[in-house]
Amino acid sequence: MTRTILELHVLQTVPPSCLNRDDTGTPKTAVYGGVRRARVSSQSWKRATRRSFHDLLDPSELGVRTRRVAELLAERIGRLDGTIEQAEAWALAAETIQIATGSKVEAPKRKAETAKGKGGAEPAPESKYLLFLSAHQLDGLAEIAVKGYGAGKEYFKDKATKDRAKQLANSRHSVDIALFGRMVADGADINVDAAAQVAHAISVHRVDNESDYYTAVDDYKERENDDLGASMIGTVEFNSATLYRYAAVDVDLLRKNLGAGLREDEPVTEPVRRAVEAFAQCFLTSLPTGKINTFANHTLPDAVVVKVRSSRPISFVAAFEEPCRTDPETGGHLRQASEALASYIPELEHAYGVTEDTQSWVLRVGKNTEALTGLGTELSLPELVTAIGAEVARRQGGA
């Protein structure tokens, strides 16, 4: 069966930083090829990508993942009917979310007990876990809630109302839900399989974490007899690395998740084209913000290889199973990493016969990435994003 798969392969050099740390504050690592590598978790980079969507896409095309979904829905209920008071709107929202997702929404016991002890108002209800709903889904559920205002409990028990609520919660998914999926523990029938897969980024070379000892001085200690020592001391761990990053998008599943799209007046291929372009640009340019104020490690990829193919996704991480080593004369890992990738990709694709019907592009910066020039048409980022969208639309046009 012919498929449309988008692959993004990235080499990115990051200076001293702590992009993604574990529960002890240590930068995450992994053993690969028998040596320890720097690692940035897929969840970390997916969140950075999803946050970047807000700079590129209209809010109507995005969703919100929160436990405070009743408050979110209540705001929409209030905009539709200003006569509904806050507490009533919360109750309506909680009931509507429960029939739509199966998830129970109620005031957290600890918060409720604290509020009661202080004589305060009942806190807003929350779901037991994060719920991911699109702007359009929330708007539709708000309409159901308003219709139920004053209708009594029987309205929410009616099968037609329940079916309508579930149908709304499982249609017209936002771009981020369509790409990254959604799991609802109490309503598996409205789960969404993720169209995008993101690998843990790992360094192409061995990495040892380092520790920075820092101090802070009290600015007001100016008098002669004051103790001029540090008022605070601490340590922060960090590393630096040339990372291999990889992501793949099942464009056919993405199109299925998006459904008919968000606008009636656009071509059938437009929603998936816009989603793919947004993902490509945001994945390539986003950066996890762990300790970003401490290290200001604002880099962009040194090299990107993009593939749109008709077979299964393929990662090229095995090109770095043998870790790159620093050149004793010039230093650095990027040149060797580029050469390893440039050698490995054509060999693997030829061996498995996956070169047919595959489009390839390259974005690169500097002389150390020159080895990648033969892997595809060289483009700038704006040109690359446009080319990806056009190829996806072409392949989806006849579907």
C-alpha positions, 0 to 999 in steps of 0.5 A: 500500500502506498503511503506518504511519510515525512521524515526530518533528520537534523544535526544541531550543535548545542553549547553548554546547556541543560535542555532536559533534566531528570529528577535530580537536575542532571541533564538526561543521557542514554547509552548507545553504541556502548558509550554515554550520549547526551539525550533530550527526550521526545516529550520535551521537544514535542512540547517545544514544537507544540508551543511554537504552533502558537506563533504560527497558527490561528488559535482556532486550529489549536487545542488546550491540554489541561486538568482545568478543562471545566474552567476553560469550558465555563468561559465559553459558556459565559460568552454564549449566555451571560446570565449563567453564574460562575458556579452554575457554568462550572457544574454545566461544564463538568456534566458536559465533559463527563458525557463527552469523554467519560472522565469524571470532573469534580472539585479536588478534595484537598482544595475543597476541604481547604476552602471549606475550612477557611469558609471560602467558595467551592473550588472549580472542578477539575479532571483527574488527568490532563484532557486535550480538546480543540478550540472547535470541540470546546465551542461545540460542547459549550453549545450543548451545555447552554442548551442544558441550562435549566433543562435538568439532569434528564437532558444530560442523560438523554442518549441523543445528547450523549451521542452528540457530545461524544461526536463533537469531542471526536471530530474536527481535531486541532492540528496539535491533537491530530499530530501528537494524539490524545489518550482519554483513559475513561473514553478510549473510543475518542482516543486519537492515534498520533500521526507524528513520531519524535525520537529522543535526540541523542549526541553523535559522540560521547558526552560527560556531564559537567558541573558549574559551581556558582555564587550570588552576592548580596548587592546591599552589602556595601559597608566596610564591616559587612561580611562580603562573602557569597549569600548563596552558592549552588551547582548546576550540571550541564553538557554540550553536544552535536545532536541527531534529531529525528521525527516522522509524520504519517501524512495519511493518518494526519489527514484522517485525524484532521477530517474534513478540515476546519474551513469549508471554503478551502481545498481538501488538501489544505488542512493537511498541507498547513499542518505538515508545514507547521510541524516541519517549521516548528520542529526544526526551529523550536528549542526546549527551554530548560535552564535557557536563562542560565545558558542562552543556548539559542542555536538552530540546526546546522543541517537538515535532511528531509525525505517524503517517501512512500514506504515506512519511516526510516531513522538514520541514527545507526550512522552514529552507532559508532560515536564520532570522535573529535578531530585532534587538529581541528576539533569538532564533531559536525564534519564527521557527523555530516560525512557519516550521514552522507555515507550511510543514507544512500547505502541504506536506501540502495540496500533496501530499495527505498529510493523510488518515489522519494523526494529529498531536500537539504538545508545546511549551514557552513563548510562542515556540512558540505558532505550532505550536498549530494543528498537532495536539493538545497533550500532555505527554510522558507523554501523547504517548508513550501516544498514539503507542503506542495509535495504533500498536497500533490500526493494527497490530491488524488486520494 
